[in-house]
Amino acid sequence: MTKPYIVAFGGTLRSNSSTAKALQVVLTAAEALGARTRLFDGPCLDIPIYVPDRAERTSEAQNLIHELRRADGIVVGSPGYHGGISGLVKNALDYTEDLRDDARPYFEGRAIGCIATGQGWQGANATLVALRGVVHALRGWPTPIGAAINSAQPVFESDGSCVSPELNSTLELMANQIVRFARWTRTDQVLETGGASSTAG
């Protein structure tokens, strides 16, 4: 059986945002558990506003949707902008409408880790709740552990390493839950089909 494939997306248009660093910590932990990973940070999400009746897609939008379609597990991270999901991340989430008619529509059958950052606990917590609500609407399974991060406190070094043992443990636990769920669902698919998993790998 191939290794689980975990895709993370989110952040801001600033390079090395706290959100992107948190996403990378989760992916690094997932790799340590044997997963393959891919990160779409903020600049990768700088795509046109989603318009339901517009069929044209930029290559960047096509790439994002292609990799989400292949993913066995997903991590979504957003900064809290005025108590909610940033426009950049919400727009990327809107593009998952392209997955509507798939055999596995939207985020169906996948564990989704949710991470929210903010300059204070109120915005981070409110954004985390909003992200979990969107994941439910997209038929995903939010991991039991989510991460609200107060970026007003020192939590990441410039190289992306996490200086908070508590936060690092939370992000590693999130990775563990995503990878374990991915392996369970892959096993179920093999048992149902009597052969190789139908999940792309």
Buried (B, 14 or more C-beta within 10 A) or exposed (E): EEBBBBBBBBBBEEEBBBBBBBBBBBBBBBBEBEBBBBBBBBBBBEBEEBEEEEEEBEEBBEBBBEBBBBBBBBBBBBBBBEBBBBEBBBBBBBBBBBBEEEEBBBBEBBBBBBBBBBBEBEBBBBBBBBBBEBBEEBBBBBBEBBBBBBBEEEBBEEEBEBEBEEBBEBBBBBBBBBBBBBBEBBEEBBEEEEEEBEBEE
